[in-house]
Amino acid sequence: MSSYAVIGTVQGPAGGGGPSPGGRYRSHMAPSRAFDFLYDPLYVLSSEKDHAKANVQAHLMSDKMKKMPIFKTMFSSLIHYPWYNLRLEERNPVPPFIDRRWRGRAQQRLEVLQQLARSQPSLQIPQIVYEDPEINGRNRYKYFERTEPYVYPSITSDRSRSPTSRTLGTQTDYRDGEAQTDPYSPEYVVPLGSIPELLTLATLTWGRGLPAGQAEVEMIERAREKRAWEATLPPLSDLSQTEKRRKMMDDMERKEWAFREQEIEKLQDVRLEVLKKLLRRREEDQNEVDVNRLDTHWFNRQQDKEERVRKIKHEHIIAMRKLIAKGKNVEGKLERRDIIRDYNDYASQPYGPLSRIGYFPDNYSERYVVKNHFLNTYEGLLELEASLPDSVTQPRTKAPKPKTTTTKEGFIKRTARLDMELAQVHQALLEKKNKVKEPKKPLRFLQKITKPVPRPLTPTLLRPSTKEEELELAVIFLQKLIRGRAIQNMMFEGKEKRLELIRELRTTHALQEDGKLHKKAEKQVALALQRQRDLHEHKLSLVENHLARIEGRALVNMFDFLSKELVRLQEERRIHAFAMLAERQRRIREAEESGRRQVEERRRREEDEIFKQVVKMHQSTVDSYLEDVILNSMESTAEEQAREEIQKVAVEINDIAYEMESRRTRLQSEEIVAELVYGFLIPELQKISVKEKVRQSQRKHISAAHQIIHRSTDIAVAQNSSVVGQQALGNGESVTKIPGSPPPVAASSALSGTTAEQSAAEVIESPYAVLASQALYDALYDETQQGGLVVSHSATSERQSLADVAPAKREDESGGE
């Protein structure tokens, strides 16, 4: 709840209370203040929770957040190390004498005491002391007003008054079952030591047992019987009656089990009935589905039959038209079209073409066809007839108008003027004859002022003291005891006085035992019949309720499923349409983007290729220059170092050779040469010859298989490799040979038969020929040494160059391979 306070009006330029120059009025009401829930006596809060919430909101409105710097991170600008903390600077504008507690607690305490007083009359309820209103004092102006000097009469209108109330109906979005809530249950207080029977029925709620039916009444009766039986049980403290207690409990358990079996049988019967009804309904539904299927099939066959009949009629019309056309021109002469005759005849084709030729002069005739529900259907005609006024369906005859009383010039005739004057005189005579004297009217503003009856003084009730109340309660209790004892004595004395009469009545009733038994038997039979009828009605009601519940659940589930399916199909179609539009837009954008990307990629490749060619040209120029410089320097340096080393080695070798030659004999020299020849040269030549024989023996088989398998492919590969090699040589690119692949000469020779065998033999024998020549050179060198020849520096350098040539040649050949 929020209150409003009146503020002053905004004065205009002239000092008045008119509107502001902008032409708009400012609000004269301000929202509630922060602490109105403490100041305003009319400010009412529903609970203590709302009071606490209002208190928090008031502090949030009045208090302010203050920045408190942190000494360690005072100059930090990082988020995880802030330089200040926010603290709430509390402001307390409420004076200390104002109570900050919730004002509704006293009212709650009073309501609780009033509830307890209903069950405990001895409880004292404190009286409510109201504040003095001070009617004759400072609050007098609140209770008295100045009377109006003039009393205006009430103006009554002749029109009928509108009713003071009217009934309106509203249509909600929810069913009655969804809007139904549990009835309100007020709070209660249970006296100490008492267990009300109503609390044992707390499990019964609205819709689940309430309002109570036959089953709930029987359940309550059984609970009462069980409580009465539990009261008759022997106590557990009496050990002598333990066996009796056990026997009674066994009997009760058997009864409960028997009752439970009866309930189960009833439920089984109800379920069987429901199952039979469901099976019967399923059979009816299946029959209905079969009938609908047959009707649909029959309808489809009828449509097919009508379609075939229509086609046959159409073909018949076409055939008849052709026969008529042939009958008109039996001789088969061809006539030229006479345009003048066609346009003179308004029934010819230019004016009225046939629609079967393919020309439709009135294409939009359907636009002007009136299709109205009120004109095309019988129900619409009935509804239209009901909506029309009676003057349309039931014409009325009117009397003819009187003859004109005016002339052509517009003047009234003499006879008409005389009739009018006579009518006026007659009307005046009638008014004078029927005129009634009006009574005198009372004075308009004369009223009798009655003095009010003086009000009696308000009585005040003094609050008695606690001791007097306790004494009064004790006296009342003693009076109750005395009266009860007196009544008990009176009853005892009356019984003693009439003891003989009582005995006589007992004897007379004892003689009527047979009649009592007969009446009791009739009563039991009637009760049994009534119980059976009630059970049968209860059973029927249970079955009907169960069936209605099942039917309602099935209908609700079916309608809910259908509505959800309809919504789902609509949403699915809408989403599918959106997806198709999005997919189309995406494809268009992808096509545009792919086109732009291809253009950019082609442009980027061209620029990259230009840049690569430029960089390659500069790099090749720099590489060739550096390579020439480095090779020249390396050659010169290596040549100088080689000469120095060769000279040193030659001097050492000459010294060693001179020394060895001086010691070695001729036999030793021959033996060394023989060992070299038989240990190195001859075995190596034998290995080479054996390998060559094996290769020559296998080559014919390999070449034959190769020609059979790869006759056509090798030719294409050779042509392709030759073309690629020429293109690569033409572009200035280096051709890299794959390790393990045969050299070009070998590949071409393999394709050309015996020539390939000779070239392969030359390629294979070349390294071994160099080795053989080197070995022979060493042997000749040894012979010259034995003969006493001196090896010069030139011979030594030539030998060294020959020894260097063989490995270099082998390396070149291995690299080529």
ChimeraX attribute file (.defattr): number of C-alpha atoms within 10 A of each C-alpha:
attribute: neighborCount
match mode: 1-to-1
recipient: residues
	/A:1	9
	/A:2	12
	/A:3	14
	/A:4	12
	/A:5	10
	/A:6	10
	/A:7	10
	/A:8	9
	/A:9	15
	/A:10	16
	/A:11	12
	/A:12	12
	/A:13	11
	/A:14	7
	/A:15	8
	/A:16	11
	/A:17	12
	/A:18	15
	/A:19	15
	/A:20	14
	/A:21	9
	/A:22	6
	/A:23	8
	/A:24	9
	/A:25	12
	/A:26	10
	/A:27	11
	/A:28	12
	/A:29	13
	/A:30	11
	/A:31	10
	/A:32	13
	/A:33	15
	/A:34	17
	/A:35	18
	/A:36	18
	/A:37	23
	/A:38	20
	/A:39	14
	/A:40	11
	/A:41	9
	/A:42	12
	/A:43	12
	/A:44	17
	/A:45	16
	/A:46	10
	/A:47	13
	/A:48	14
	/A:49	11
	/A:50	13
	/A:51	20
	/A:52	13
	/A:53	10
	/A:54	18
	/A:55	18
	/A:56	12
	/A:57	14
	/A:58	16
	/A:59	17
	/A:60	14
	/A:61	12
	/A:62	14
	/A:63	14
	/A:64	14
	/A:65	12
	/A:66	13
	/A:67	13
	/A:68	12
	/A:69	14
	/A:70	14
	/A:71	9
	/A:72	10
	/A:73	13
	/A:74	13
	/A:75	13
	/A:76	13
	/A:77	10
	/A:78	9
	/A:79	7
	/A:80	7
	/A:81	13
	/A:82	15
	/A:83	18
	/A:84	16
	/A:85	11
	/A:86	11
	/A:87	11
	/A:88	12
	/A:89	11
	/A:90	13
	/A:91	10
	/A:92	9
	/A:93	9
	/A:94	12
	/A:95	7
	/A:96	8
	/A:97	6
	/A:98	9
	/A:99	11
	/A:100	14
	/A:101	11
	/A:102	18
	/A:103	17
	/A:104	14
	/A:105	12
	/A:106	10
	/A:107	10
	/A:108	12
	/A:109	10
	/A:110	15
	/A:111	12
	/A:112	14
	/A:113	16
	/A:114	17
	/A:115	13
	/A:116	19
	/A:117	14
	/A:118	11
	/A:119	12
	/A:120	12
	/A:121	10
	/A:122	12
	/A:123	12
	/A:124	13
	/A:125	12
	/A:126	10
	/A:127	9
	/A:128	7
	/A:129	6
	/A:130	6
	/A:131	6
	/A:132	6
	/A:133	11
	/A:134	9
	/A:135	12
	/A:136	9
	/A:137	8
	/A:138	9
	/A:139	11
	/A:140	12
	/A:141	11
	/A:142	9
	/A:143	8
	/A:144	9
	/A:145	8
	/A:146	6
	/A:147	7
	/A:148	7
	/A:149	6
	/A:150	7
	/A:151	9
	/A:152	9
	/A:153	8
	/A:154	6
	/A:155	6
	/A:156	6
	/A:157	7
	/A:158	6
	/A:159	6
	/A:160	6
	/A:161	7
	/A:162	7
	/A:163	6
	/A:164	5
	/A:165	6
	/A:166	6
	/A:167	4
	/A:168	5
	/A:169	5
	/A:170	5
	/A:171	6
	/A:172	8
	/A:173	8
	/A:174	8
	/A:175	9
	/A:176	9
	/A:177	7
	/A:178	8
	/A:179	9
	/A:180	10
	/A:181	10
	/A:182	8
	/A:183	8
	/A:184	6
	/A:185	6
	/A:186	5
	/A:187	7
	/A:188	9
	/A:189	10
	/A:190	11
	/A:191	11
	/A:192	6
	/A:193	6
	/A:194	7
	/A:195	10
	/A:196	10
	/A:197	11
	/A:198	7
	/A:199	9
	/A:200	11
	/A:201	12
	/A:202	8
	/A:203	9
	/A:204	13
	/A:205	13
	/A:206	13
	/A:207	11
	/A:208	9
	/A:209	14
	/A:210	10
	/A:211	10
	/A:212	13
	/A:213	11
	/A:214	14
	/A:215	14
	/A:216	15
	/A:217	12
	/A:218	11
	/A:219	12
	/A:220	15
	/A:221	12
	/A:222	12
	/A:223	14
	/A:224	13
	/A:225	12
	/A:226	13
	/A:227	11
	/A:228	11
	/A:229	13
	/A:230	13
	/A:231	10
	/A:232	11
	/A:233	14
	/A:234	17
	/A:235	12
	/A:236	10
	/A:237	8
	/A:238	9
	/A:239	11
	/A:240	10
	/A:241	14
	/A:242	14
	/A:243	11
	/A:244	13
	/A:245	18
	/A:246	13
	/A:247	12
	/A:248	17
	/A:249	15
	/A:250	12
	/A:251	12
	/A:252	14
	/A:253	12
	/A:254	12
	/A:255	12
	/A:256	12
	/A:257	12
	/A:258	12
	/A:259	12
	/A:260	12
	/A:261	12
	/A:262	12
	/A:263	12
	/A:264	12
	/A:265	12
	/A:266	13
	/A:267	15
	/A:268	12
	/A:269	14
	/A:270	19
	/A:271	15
	/A:272	12
	/A:273	14
	/A:274	17
	/A:275	12
	/A:276	12
	/A:277	13
	/A:278	15
	/A:279	12
	/A:280	12
	/A:281	12
	/A:282	12
	/A:283	12
	/A:284	12
	/A:285	12
	/A:286	12
	/A:287	12
	/A:288	12
	/A:289	12
	/A:290	12
	/A:291	12
	/A:292	12
	/A:293	12
	/A:294	12
	/A:295	12
	/A:296	12
	/A:297	12
	/A:298	12
	/A:299	12
	/A:300	12
	/A:301	12
	/A:302	12
	/A:303	12
	/A:304	12
	/A:305	12
	/A:306	12
	/A:307	12
	/A:308	12
	/A:309	12
	/A:310	12
	/A:311	12
	/A:312	12
	/A:313	12
	/A:314	12
	/A:315	12
	/A:316	12
	/A:317	12
	/A:318	12
	/A:319	12
	/A:320	12
	/A:321	12
	/A:322	11
	/A:323	11
	/A:324	11
	/A:325	11
	/A:326	12
	/A:327	11
	/A:328	9
	/A:329	11
	/A:330	8
	/A:331	8
	/A:332	9
	/A:333	7
	/A:334	7
	/A:335	7
	/A:336	6
	/A:337	8
	/A:338	8
	/A:339	9
	/A:340	8
	/A:341	10
	/A:342	14
	/A:343	13
	/A:344	10
	/A:345	11
	/A:346	11
	/A:347	11
	/A:348	13
	/A:349	11
	/A:350	12
	/A:351	13
	/A:352	12
	/A:353	14
	/A:354	13
	/A:355	10
	/A:356	7
	/A:357	7
	/A:358	8
	/A:359	11
	/A:360	12
	/A:361	12
	/A:362	8
	/A:363	8
	/A:364	9
	/A:365	8
	/A:366	9
	/A:367	8
	/A:368	7
	/A:369	8
	/A:370	9
	/A:371	10
	/A:372	9
	/A:373	13
	/A:374	14
	/A:375	13
	/A:376	11
	/A:377	11
	/A:378	11
	/A:379	12
	/A:380	14
	/A:381	14
	/A:382	12
	/A:383	13
	/A:384	13
	/A:385	14
	/A:386	11
	/A:387	9
	/A:388	10
	/A:389	9
	/A:390	11
	/A:391	8
	/A:392	9
	/A:393	10
	/A:394	8
	/A:395	8
	/A:396	9
	/A:397	6
	/A:398	6
	/A:399	6
	/A:400	6
	/A:401	6
	/A:402	6
	/A:403	6
	/A:404	10
	/A:405	14
	/A:406	12
	/A:407	9
	/A:408	8
	/A:409	6
	/A:410	8
	/A:411	9
	/A:412	13
	/A:413	12
	/A:414	11
	/A:415	9
	/A:416	12
	/A:417	11
	/A:418	10
	/A:419	10
	/A:420	11
	/A:421	10
	/A:422	10
	/A:423	10
	/A:424	10
	/A:425	10
	/A:426	10
	/A:427	11
	/A:428	10
	/A:429	11
	/A:430	10
	/A:431	10
	/A:432	9
	/A:433	9
	/A:434	8
	/A:435	9
	/A:436	8
	/A:437	6
	/A:438	6
	/A:439	6
	/A:440	6
	/A:441	6
	/A:442	7
	/A:443	7
	/A:444	8
	/A:445	10
	/A:446	7
	/A:447	8
	/A:448	6
	/A:449	6
	/A:450	6
	/A:451	6
	/A:452	6
	/A:453	6
	/A:454	6
	/A:455	6
	/A:456	6
	/A:457	6
	/A:458	6
	/A:459	6
	/A:460	6
	/A:461	7
	/A:462	6
	/A:463	8
	/A:464	8
	/A:465	8
	/A:466	10
	/A:467	9
	/A:468	10
	/A:469	13
	/A:470	12
	/A:471	11
	/A:472	12
	/A:473	13
	/A:474	12
	/A:475	11
	/A:476	11
	/A:477	11
	/A:478	12
	/A:479	12
	/A:480	12
	/A:481	10
	/A:482	11
	/A:483	11
	/A:484	12
	/A:485	12
	/A:486	12
	/A:487	11
	/A:488	11
	/A:489	12
	/A:490	12
	/A:491	12
	/A:492	11
	/A:493	12
	/A:494	10
	/A:495	13
	/A:496	11
	/A:497	11
	/A:498	10
	/A:499	11
	/A:500	11
	/A:501	11
	/A:502	12
	/A:503	11
	/A:504	11
	/A:505	10
	/A:506	11
	/A:507	11
	/A:508	10
	/A:509	11
	/A:510	11
	/A:511	10
	/A:512	10
	/A:513	11
	/A:514	10
	/A:515	10
	/A:516	13
	/A:517	11
	/A:518	11
	/A:519	12
	/A:520	12
	/A:521	12
	/A:522	12
	/A:523	12
	/A:524	12
	/A:525	12
	/A:526	12
	/A:527	12
	/A:528	12
	/A:529	12
	/A:530	12
	/A:531	12
	/A:532	12
	/A:533	12
	/A:534	13
	/A:535	14
	/A:536	12
	/A:537	13
	/A:538	15
	/A:539	18
	/A:540	13
	/A:541	13
	/A:542	15
	/A:543	18
	/A:544	14
	/A:545	12
	/A:546	15
	/A:547	18
	/A:548	12
	/A:549	12
	/A:550	14
	/A:551	13
	/A:552	12
	/A:553	12
	/A:554	12
	/A:555	12
	/A:556	12
	/A:557	12
	/A:558	12
	/A:559	12
	/A:560	12
	/A:561	12
	/A:562	12
	/A:563	12
	/A:564	12
	/A:565	12
	/A:566	12
	/A:567	12
	/A:568	12
	/A:569	12
	/A:570	12
	/A:571	12
	/A:572	12
	/A:573	12
	/A:574	12
	/A:575	12
	/A:576	12
	/A:577	12
	/A:578	12
	/A:579	12
	/A:580	12
	/A:581	12
	/A:582	12
	/A:583	12
	/A:584	12
	/A:585	12
	/A:586	12
	/A:587	12
	/A:588	12
	/A:589	12
	/A:590	13
	/A:591	12
	/A:592	12
	/A:593	12
	/A:594	12
	/A:595	12
	/A:596	12
	/A:597	13
	/A:598	12
	/A:599	12
	/A:600	12
	/A:601	12
	/A:602	12
	/A:603	12
	/A:604	12
	/A:605	12
	/A:606	12
	/A:607	12
	/A:608	12
	/A:609	12
	/A:610	12
	/A:611	12
	/A:612	13
	/A:613	12
	/A:614	12
	/A:615	12
	/A:616	13
	/A:617	12
	/A:618	12
	/A:619	13
	/A:620	12
	/A:621	12
	/A:622	12
	/A:623	13
	/A:624	12
	/A:625	12
	/A:626	12
	/A:627	12
	/A:628	12
	/A:629	12
	/A:630	12
	/A:631	13
	/A:632	12
	/A:633	12
	/A:634	12
	/A:635	12
	/A:636	12
	/A:637	12
	/A:638	13
	/A:639	12
	/A:640	12
	/A:641	12
	/A:642	13
	/A:643	13
	/A:644	12
	/A:645	12
	/A:646	17
	/A:647	15
	/A:648	12
	/A:649	14
	/A:650	19
	/A:651	13
	/A:652	12
	/A:653	15
	/A:654	17
	/A:655	12
	/A:656	12
	/A:657	17
	/A:658	15
	/A:659	11
	/A:660	11
	/A:661	16
	/A:662	10
	/A:663	8
	/A:664	13
	/A:665	11
	/A:666	12
	/A:667	10
	/A:668	11
	/A:669	16
	/A:670	15
	/A:671	11
	/A:672	14
	/A:673	17
	/A:674	13
	/A:675	12
	/A:676	16
	/A:677	16
	/A:678	12
	/A:679	11
	/A:680	13
	/A:681	16
	/A:682	13
	/A:683	12
	/A:684	16
	/A:685	14
	/A:686	11
	/A:687	11
	/A:688	14
	/A:689	13
	/A:690	12
	/A:691	12
	/A:692	15
	/A:693	12
	/A:694	10
	/A:695	14
	/A:696	13
	/A:697	11
	/A:698	11
	/A:699	14
	/A:700	14
	/A:701	11
	/A:702	12
	/A:703	16
	/A:704	12
	/A:705	12
	/A:706	14
	/A:707	16
	/A:708	10
	/A:709	11
	/A:710	13
	/A:711	13
	/A:712	10
	/A:713	11
	/A:714	17
	/A:715	13
	/A:716	12
	/A:717	12
	/A:718	15
	/A:719	12
	/A:720	12
	/A:721	13
	/A:722	14
	/A:723	12
	/A:724	13
	/A:725	15
	/A:726	12
	/A:727	12
	/A:728	13
	/A:729	12
	/A:730	9
	/A:731	9
	/A:732	9
	/A:733	10
	/A:734	9
	/A:735	10
	/A:736	9
	/A:737	13
	/A:738	11
	/A:739	11
	/A:740	7
	/A:741	11
	/A:742	15
	/A:743	17
	/A:744	15
	/A:745	12
	/A:746	19
	/A:747	16
	/A:748	18
	/A:749	17
	/A:750	22
	/A:751	18
	/A:752	11
	/A:753	14
	/A:754	13
	/A:755	13
	/A:756	17
	/A:757	19
	/A:758	14
	/A:759	17
	/A:760	18
	/A:761	14
	/A:762	12
	/A:763	14
	/A:764	14
	/A:765	14
	/A:766	14
	/A:767	16
	/A:768	15
	/A:769	14
	/A:770	18
	/A:771	16
	/A:772	16
	/A:773	15
	/A:774	16
	/A:775	16
	/A:776	15
	/A:777	15
	/A:778	15
	/A:779	18
	/A:780	13
	/A:781	17
	/A:782	16
	/A:783	16
	/A:784	13
	/A:785	16
	/A:786	18
	/A:787	11
	/A:788	11
	/A:789	11
	/A:790	13
	/A:791	15
	/A:792	11
	/A:793	15
	/A:794	10
	/A:795	12
	/A:796	18
	/A:797	16
	/A:798	12
	/A:799	16
	/A:800	12
	/A:801	11
	/A:802	15
	/A:803	16
	/A:804	11
	/A:805	13
	/A:806	19
	/A:807	14
	/A:808	11
	/A:809	14
	/A:810	15
	/A:811	13
	/A:812	11
	/A:813	15
	/A:814	10
	/A:815	12
	/A:816	15
	/A:817	15
